[in-house]
Amino acid sequence: MAVLELPQSSKSFVSVTVVSVTCASLMVIRSENFSILTAIFLFVSSGFFADMLTAFFHFGFDYVFPYSMPIFGPIAREFRAHHEQPTLDPSDYLVNLTKGAYPSLPVSLIGILVSWLGGDSLGMFLLGGTITGMSIWALFFHQIHAYAHMGSHLHPEQFNARVAEISQLTDQREQIRQFDRLFDTLPIPKVIRLLQRWRILLNPAVHNLHHIKFESDFSSVNGWSDPLTNPIFGMIARSYKQKHTTQD
């Protein structure tokens, strides 16, 4: 029996999502509570919570959701296949934006609702603005994740072999330096590479620590939430592996 799954690409769905995200953003920008200070707060808060949300779902796809589960099952299969062939193509914009639009649309609609109900309340403005900001991060999360791999330029066997070498290093800082050198050889746009190094976008050197043991660094936006989620997910992942190794 076929499992219900979402289309890999859809121009119409991306278009609808962009309209919804734009409307939500305009409601935030036009609020009397909007200022440079609140804009900075919303950027940071939405970036952190969007990053954490991707970490929870990434962990779920890696360890929790069964393949037979509608919608989430096929995504879980794709995520686990990504472990074997960790390549994503940042030039495939429609596919990347479609995958980002699926979480972005409902989040943006919630942002619109909160902003509409909030009136002039600063607290509701910050809540609605944070949710709206999360919808923007969500729309681009898969494109950001793709730039953390540059799959079209990095052959799976080559990448896996290099990861295996780097995983033998005992110093995590040296692991990060080696990953940095690896991705510096790839044609990542300079602006994107700069944002990655500033940790505004997901840094490949940090994210690819995930591909050593699949026990940490599950986030797919900027990695800001990893220090908080890594101890929890790492413990659960190791317990899961130990349990299934014993059963096998």
C-alpha positions in Angstrom: 0.0 0.0 0.0 1.4 3.4 -1.1 2.2 5.8 1.7 0.9 9.4 1.3 3.7 11.8 0.5 4.1 15.4 -0.6 5.2 16.4 -4.1 9.0 17.1 -4.4 8.3 20.3 -6.2 5.4 22.7 -6.7 5.6 26.2 -8.2 2.0 27.0 -7.1 2.6 25.9 -3.5 5.8 28.0 -3.3 4.0 31.0 -4.8 1.1 30.7 -2.2 3.7 30.4 0.6 5.6 33.5 -0.6 2.4 35.5 -0.6 1.5 34.3 2.9 5.0 35.0 4.2 5.0 38.5 2.6 1.6 39.4 4.1 2.7 38.2 7.6 6.0 40.2 7.3 4.1 43.4 6.2 1.9 43.1 9.3 5.0 43.0 11.5 6.8 45.8 9.7 3.7 48.1 9.8 3.1 47.6 13.5 3.8 50.6 15.7 6.0 48.3 17.8 8.4 47.7 15.0 11.8 49.3 15.4 15.5 48.5 14.8 15.7 47.1 18.4 12.6 44.9 18.0 13.8 43.9 14.5 17.1 42.6 15.9 15.2 40.8 18.7 12.9 39.1 16.1 15.8 38.1 13.9 17.6 36.4 16.8 14.5 34.8 18.4 13.0 33.6 15.2 16.4 32.2 14.0 16.9 30.4 17.3 13.5 28.8 17.5 13.4 28.0 13.7 16.7 26.3 14.1 15.5 24.3 17.1 12.4 23.3 15.3 14.4 21.8 12.4 16.6 20.0 15.0 13.5 18.3 16.5 12.1 17.3 13.2 15.5 16.2 11.9 16.0 14.0 15.0 12.5 12.6 14.4 13.2 11.8 10.8 16.5 10.1 11.8 15.2 8.1 14.7 11.5 8.3 15.4 9.1 8.4 12.4 8.5 5.0 10.7 8.5 4.7 6.9 4.9 3.6 6.9 3.7 6.9 8.5 1.9 9.2 6.0 3.8 12.2 4.8 6.5 12.0 7.5 7.5 8.4 6.6 8.7 9.2 3.1 10.6 12.2 4.5 12.2 10.0 7.1 13.3 7.6 4.3 14.8 10.5 2.4 16.7 11.8 5.5 18.1 8.4 6.3 19.2 7.9 2.6 20.9 11.3 3.0 23.2 9.6 5.6 24.4 7.2 2.9 24.7 9.8 0.2 25.0 13.2 1.9 24.6 15.4 -1.1 22.1 18.1 -1.8 22.0 20.4 -4.8 21.7 24.1 -4.0 21.0 24.9 -7.7 17.7 22.9 -7.5 15.8 26.0 -6.2 12.3 24.8 -6.8 12.8 21.5 -5.0 14.5 23.2 -2.1 11.9 26.0 -1.8 9.1 23.5 -2.0 10.4 21.5 0.9 10.8 24.7 2.8 7.3 25.9 1.9 5.6 22.9 3.5 6.4 24.0 7.1 6.6 27.7 6.1 3.0 28.2 5.0 1.2 27.0 8.2 3.7 28.9 10.4 3.2 32.1 8.4 -0.6 31.7 8.7 -0.2 31.4 12.5 1.9 34.5 12.4 -0.8 36.4 10.6 -3.4 35.2 13.1 -1.3 36.2 16.1 -0.4 39.6 14.7 -4.1 40.3 13.8 -5.3 39.2 17.3 -2.5 41.0 19.1 -3.5 44.6 18.4 -1.0 47.0 20.0 0.3 44.6 22.6 4.1 44.5 22.6 4.1 40.9 23.9 1.8 39.7 21.1 3.8 41.7 18.6 7.0 39.9 19.6 5.2 36.5 19.6 3.7 37.2 16.1 6.9 38.6 14.8 8.9 35.7 16.0 6.5 33.2 14.4 6.6 35.2 11.2 10.4 35.3 11.3 10.3 31.5 11.7 8.2 31.1 8.6 10.9 33.0 6.6 13.7 30.8 8.0 11.6 27.8 7.3 11.0 28.8 3.6 14.8 28.8 3.0 15.9 26.0 5.4 16.4 23.4 2.8 18.3 25.8 0.5 20.5 26.6 3.5 21.0 22.9 4.2 21.9 22.3 0.6 24.6 25.0 0.8 26.0 23.1 3.8 26.6 20.1 1.5 27.0 21.5 -2.1 25.9 18.0 -3.2 26.3 18.6 -6.9 30.0 19.3 -6.5 30.9 16.7 -3.8 30.7 13.1 -4.8 29.2 10.9 -2.0 32.1 8.4 -2.0 34.6 11.3 -1.8 32.7 13.0 1.0 32.2 9.8 3.0 35.8 9.0 2.8 36.8 12.4 3.9 34.3 12.3 6.8 35.8 9.0 7.9 39.3 10.5 7.9 38.1 13.6 9.9 36.2 11.4 12.3 39.5 9.9 13.4 40.7 13.2 14.8 40.2 13.5 18.6 40.0 17.3 18.7 36.7 18.6 17.6 38.2 22.0 16.9 40.5 20.3 14.4 37.6 18.4 12.9 35.9 21.7 12.3 39.0 23.2 10.7 39.4 20.2 8.4 35.7 20.5 7.3 36.3 24.2 6.7 39.2 23.4 4.4 37.1 20.8 2.6 34.3 23.3 1.9 36.6 26.1 1.0 37.5 24.1 -2.1 33.9 24.1 -3.3 32.2 26.9 -5.4 30.0 28.2 -2.6 29.0 31.8 -3.4 31.2 34.2 -1.4 28.3 35.9 0.4 26.9 32.5 1.5 30.3 31.3 2.6 30.7 34.5 4.7 27.3 34.1 6.3 28.3 30.5 7.1 31.5 31.5 8.7 29.7 34.2 10.8 27.2 31.4 11.9 24.2 33.3 10.5 23.6 30.4 8.1 24.4 26.8 8.8 28.2 26.3 8.8 29.1 23.1 6.9 32.1 22.6 9.2 29.8 22.4 12.2 26.8 20.7 10.5 28.9 17.9 9.1 29.9 16.8 12.6 26.4 15.3 12.4 27.6 13.0 9.6 30.3 11.5 11.8 28.0 9.6 14.2 24.5 11.1 13.6 24.2 11.8 17.3 24.5 15.6 17.4 24.1 18.9 15.4 20.6 18.0 13.9 19.7 21.7 13.2 19.4 22.9 9.6 19.2 26.7 9.8 22.1 28.2 11.6 23.2 25.8 14.4 22.3 28.2 17.2 20.2 25.7 19.1 22.7 22.8 18.9 24.4 23.5 22.3 21.0 23.1 23.9 19.7 20.1 22.0 22.9 18.1 21.5 23.1 16.7 25.1 19.4 15.6 24.9 19.5 14.2 21.4 22.9 12.7 21.8 21.8 10.7 24.8 18.7 9.4 23.1 20.5 8.6 19.9 23.2 6.6 21.7 20.5 4.7 23.7 18.6 4.0 20.5 21.7 2.6 18.8 22.7 0.5 21.8 19.2 -1.0 22.1 19.0 -1.9 18.4 22.6 -3.2 18.3 21.7 -5.5 21.2 18.5 -6.7 19.5 20.4 -7.4 16.3 
